[in-house]
Amino acid sequence: MRNNMDYIYMSGDQKILIELAQKSTRQSVIEQYVQCRKTQNMTQAELARRTGIPRSNITRFESGSYNPSLEMLVRIAAALGMTLQLRLTEKE
């Protein structure tokens, strides 16, 4: 167990464990990519061929065991005929 937890401090005493926020965001991104790939009836092998990324990396990314680079996300989006958009939003 980690003794030193990494937190993002908000106003006052409110804080968010970075690791949990990252996990949630990563899972959301993965779900979007997988849905787009499946909607296009594209296999992981075809996606790998179109991106030049090894299929094993695509599989690990989709399973959540691989933290992709921004470059990888952009390449996958392009192979799906899409663009990647990142934005910061206010918390609800």
Secondary structure, DSSP 4 states (H G I P E B T S, - for coil): --SS--EEE-STT-EEEHHHHHHHHHHHHHHHHHHHHHHTT--HHHHHHHHT--HHHHHHHHHT-----HHHHHHHHHHTT-----------
